[in-house]
Amino acid sequence: MHRALIRFIPFIFVFLWSTGFIAAKYALPFIEPFYLLFIRMALTSIVFMLLCFAFKIKPLRPRQAGHQMVTGFLLHGAYLGGVFAAIKWGMPAGITAIIVGVQPVLTAFLGWCFLDERLRLAQWTGLGLGLMGVISVLLSTGQLEYVNLNWTATLASITALFGISIGTLYQKRFGADVNLLAGSFWQYISVLLLMGILAWTFEARDVVWDLQLIFALTWLVIALSVTAILLLMYMIREGETAKVASYFYLVPPVASIEAWLLFDEYLSIVSIIAIFVTVFGVYLVVRKKPE
C-alpha cells in the first residue's frame, strides 16, 4: 500500500467509526437494537462472501476460522451488543461511552502484560490525557442528566469494554497471518449467530421500513462494518495494539462535532479544549520514539 495513503488510514477509520453513533441515532427509532445488529451482520456477511469470491480468496483452515469467530464474538459481538444493551437498559449513551472510553488504557495494559509491548512514559501520559479529554467532552455536553446506573446496564457496558479490548489483543495474537476479507467474513458469521439469539430471545423484531432506516442501515454496513473494520484489522496487523487503541480516543470528540453539525447539539468551550487535549494525548502515543 502506498506510504502516503497509509498515513491517512487512522483518520479515515476514526471518521467512519464515529459516524456509527450518528447512524444508530437515525436508525433506532424504527427498529430494535439487537434486530438491527442482526440484519446488519447478515448483510455484511453477504458482502464479505461476495468479496471473497470476487478476489478468489483461499478459504481459511478450520483453526483459523475458529480464531476469527472468537475475534468477531469479542471485537464486534460483545462490544456492539454490550453498548446497545447498556443504552437499552437505561444507561445514557454518554456514560456508556465514558466506560468504554477506558479501552485504550485497558488494551495497552493487557498488551504490556500478555504481548510484551512496552510503552514509554510519554505514551502512558498520552493515554491518560486522552482518557481525561474523552471524559471531559462527554461530561461537558450534559450527558449526566437523568442517569440510571442499574447493575444490568453497568455490566453490559463493562462487557463491551473488555470485549473490544481483549478482541483487539486476540486478533493481534491469532489473526496476524489471516487474509482480511476471509477473516472478516468468519468474524461476522459469529456475530450474526450471537445477535440472532439475542434478537429472538429478547425482542419482538418489529420494523418500520422508513427511508431513514434504510439509508442508516446501508451506511452502517458499507462504511462501518466493511470499510472501517477492514481498516481496523489492517492497523491491528501492522501496528502496536496500544497505538491502534489510542485512536478510539478520537471517536467521541469527532462524534460530538458531528452531532453539533447534524443535530445542533451543544458543544461548549470546555468540550473544544478537551478535544485538543485528547488529540495531543493520541499524538504522544503514536509518535515515533526519538532517536
N, C-alpha and C positions, 0 to 999 in steps of 0.2 A: 504494500500500500504506500502511496506517495507520502513522503515525510510531512509536507505542508498540510495535507488532509488529516493526518493522524493527530496533529496539534489541536484540531477543532473538534475531534470526536467527543471529548468530555463535555464540551459546551453544548454541542448538539444533543447529547444524551440528557444533560440537565434540563434543557428547554423542553424536550419531548416528555421526560418523566414528570416535570412539573405540570404539564397540561393534563395529566391524568386526573388530578383533583378537579380541574375545571370541567372536563368531560363527564366525570362522575356526577357533578352537580347538575349538569344538563340532563343526564340520563335517569337518575334515581327517582324523580317524580313519577315516572311511567312504568317502573319495574322494580321488583325486589332485588336486594343486593346479591345474594348467592345465585339466583337465577340469571341475573345479568352476567356474573362471572362465568357461569356455566356456558351460556351462549357465546360469550367472548372467547372462552377457551376452545369450544367446538369449532368456531370459525377460524381461530388462529391455527389449530391443529391441521385443518384442511389446507390453509395457506402454506404451512411448512411442508406438508406432504407433497403438494404440487411443486414447491421449490426444489425439494429433494429429487423428484422425478425430472424436473427441467434441467437441473445441473448434474444429473446422473450420479448422485451421491451414493457411495457404497454403504449398505446397511451396517449398523453398529453390531458388534458382538453382544450376546445376551448380558454379559457382565457390564459392558459399557452402557448399554441401555438401562440397566438396573441402577447404575450410579446416577445417570441423568434423571431418572424418575425420582430418586431421592432428592437431588438438587431442585427439581421442579416442585416437589412437595414442600420443601423448606423455603426456597427463594421466592416462589410465587404463591403457593397454596397457603402456607402458614402466614406469610406477610399480608397478602391481599385479604384472605379470609379473616385474619385477626383484626385488621384495620376496619373492614366493613362491619364485622360483628361488634366491635367496640362502639362504633358510631350508632349502629342499630340498637344496641342495648343501653344507650343513654349517655355515653361519653361524648362531649363536644369534640369536633374534628381537630380543633387546635390543641386540646390536651392530649389527644391521641398522637398528634404529630410531635408534641414535646417528648413523649415517652419513646416513640420510635426514633426521635432525633438523637438519642443516645447511641444509636447504631454504629457510627464511625468509631467512637471511643471503644465500644464493646468489641467490634471487629478487630481493631488494632491490638487490643489486649489479648484476644484469643489468638490472633496471628503471632503475637510475641510468645505466647505460651506453647502453641502447638506447631507452628510453621517456622519457628526460629527467625522471624522477621524482626529486625532490630530498628528501633526508631531513635532519632536524635532528640535532644532536649527541645530543639526548635519545633520539631514535628509534634511532640506531645503538647507543647504550648499552643501550636496551631489547632490541634484537636479540641483543646479546652476553649480557645477563643471562638471556634466555630460553634461549639455547643452553646456557649453563652449568647452568641449572636442569634442563633435559631430561637432559643427560649425568649430572648428579648423581643424579637419580631412578633412572635405569637402572643406573648402577654400584652404587648403594647397595642395590639389590634382588638383588644377587648374580648378575647376568646374565653375568659374565665367566667363570664356571666352564665348563670343557671347551670353550674357544674353539678354533675351527678356521678360521683366516683363509686359506683357499686362494684362489688368484687368480681362479678362476671365480666363486666366491661374492662376492668383493670387487667384481669387475667388474659383477656383476648388481646389487648394492646401489648402486653408483655410477650405473649406468644408471637405476635408479629415482629417484635424487636429481636427476639432470639432466632426466629425463623430466618429472617433476611441476613442476620449476622453469621449464623452457622452455615447457612446455604452458600454465602459468598466464599467462606473458607473451604467448604466441602467441594465446591466447583473448582477452586484453585488446586486442591489436592488430588481430586479424582477425575477432573474433566479437562485437564490441560491438553491432552492429545486427541480430543474428540472434535470431529467436524461440527462447526457451529450450527449448521442447518439441521443435521441429523440429531444432534444433541438437544436442540430446542424443541424438535418435534416430540421426543420422548418426555421432555420436561412438561410439555403442555398436556400430553396424554395423562400424566399423573395428576395434574391439577384438574383436568376435566372430570376424572373419576371422583376426586375429592369434592368438587363443587356440585356434582350431580347428587352425591349422597347428602350433602348439606341442604341443597335446594329441595329435594324430595322429602327430606325429613322435617324441615322447619318452615317451609314456605308454601304458599298456595299456588305460586307460579303464574299469577295473573299479569298480563302485559297489555299496555295501551301502545299500539304501534304508531306513535306520533313521529312526524318527520324529524323533530328534535332528537328523539331517542335513536332513530336510525343513523343520523349524522354522528351523534356522540359514540355510538357503538362502532361505527366504521372507523372513526379516529382512534378509539381505544385498541382496535385490532391492528390496524395498519401502522399507526405511528408509535403506539406503546408496545403492544405485545410482539410485534415483528421487528420494527426498526430499532426502537430503544433497547430491547432485550438483546438483539444481536450486537449492538454497540457495547452493552454491559458485559456480555460474555467475552467479547474481544478484549476489553480493558482488563477483566479479571485474568485472562490468559496471559496478557502481555505485561501486566504491572503488579506492584505490590498491593496486597489487599487493603492496607491502611490508606494508601493513596487513592485507590478506587473508591473506598467507602467515604472518604472525606468529601467527594463530590456531592454526596447526598445532602451535605450541609447546605448546599446552594439551592436545593429544591424548594424548601419553604419560603425563603425570601423571593425567589422568582415567581412562585405561585401567588404570593401576596401582591406582587406587582401586577401580575395578570388579572387577579381578582379586582384590583383597583381600576385597571383599564376596562375590563369587561362588565363588572358588576357594580362599579362605583363604591367599592368597599374602602373604608377609611384606612389611610396609610400615614401614620404620624411621623414627626421628625425623629422620634426615638427609633421607629422602625427603620427609617432610612439610614441612620447612624449604625444601627445593629446590622443592617445588610452589609455595610462596608467592613465592619468588624468580622463578619462571617467570611467574606471574600478574602480578607487578609489572613484569617486563620487557615483557610484552604491553601492559600499561596505558601504559607510556611510548611505545610505538609508535603506539597507536591514539588516544591522547588528542588533543583539538583543540589547535592551536597557540595559545598565549596571545596575546591582543590586545596 
